[in-house]
Amino acid sequence: DDFCFDLPKIELHAHLNGSLSDQCLKKLNCMDESTKEYKRIADVLDKTERTLTECFEVFNIAHRATNTVDAVYKATQSVIRDFYLNDHVVYLELRTTPRAEEGMSKEDYVSAVVRAIKENNLEIIVKLILSIDRRHSTEESLDTLNVILKMKTKYPDVIVGIDLSGNPHEGKFNVDLFQKARDNGLKTSIHCAEIKNDEEVENILTFGPDRLGHATFLHPSFGGSQSNWDIYCKKKIPVECCLTSNVICGTSKSFQEHHIREWIKSSLPFCICTDDKGVFCTSLKKEYEMVVEHHGLEPKDLWQISYNTVDYIFASDEIKTRLKVKLMNWYNSHE
Ligand code: 5GP
């Protein structure tokens, strides 16, 4: 147990509004505790196991709670502290969708997140990936991309990448948008094959993002096409695996029946992530434990997974070297 906490870990797939702890959400909601609405929210938040519908309810609660610049700042600060203090994450790539609300533009939203990241003084390096929501129209997505590019010029040391997320049943991968992001120096991480959709998966793989989110239905024994798998094996793109999230959402049958087993079996690149630790009531420590418990790995293998993950981060070589030294030192002092 202590090993999984103690091991310096790297988190590469964490959505800001899905990562908020229940305490933070209750604090931010600032609602009148005597109302029916408060009671309903409190009931959902008090559950430590949630149905899928309840999970999506938590996204809505989170979005309502982070609708001012101050709340976005506090939420970011809280998530960073939580990953460092409760999970011993030493390098975090947080992702979030720039969102405009009354009195807050998309730029204000991103600035608040960046400010919380820059003012962090814990021993955790934090970088930011900005998300495009696949439910949005091409026009809206282009608007978001322009905001992202502008903010990247302003904060090149914090904003490192772009992601495509949101309901996989809606919208589609727009290659031109992501090519433009890439041409402007952003790394790309794309949610891929969360549902079976061979045509889109082929388009994403042909584009060749720097990392893939989930890749649940990519391997042929999980319903993916052989031709897509062949493309994947040529490119060997690192996959961000989020076990609890996939099991709760029902895309993976169980922890044992999770597609991570194919990546482990064939030594393909992957990392272990939480996705939405608040929504799915998980932690990175717990995700590492699940991989040991259900996929027959030893603690030493977990160290290797954390070490390998350094190569998949979107930050500079200098930061990679620093993280590798940290992990080597930890290894030597735990032999
Ligand atoms: P935010 O971007 O608002 O900080 O984080 C919440 C958002 O992340 C959700 O509204 C959704 O768009 C996205 N998200 C969170 N978890 C998942 C997931 O498992 N799959 C996909 N496709 N999107 C997700």
Boltz pocket constraint, residues with backbone or C-beta under 6 A from the ligand:
constraints:
  - pocket:
      binder: B
      contacts: [[A, 15], [A, 16], [A, 17], [A, 18], [A, 59], [A, 95], [A, 96], [A, 97], [A, 131], [A, 133], [A, 164], [A, 165], [A, 166], [A, 167], [A, 168], [A, 191], [A, 194], [A, 245], [A, 275], [A, 276]]
      max_distance: 6.0
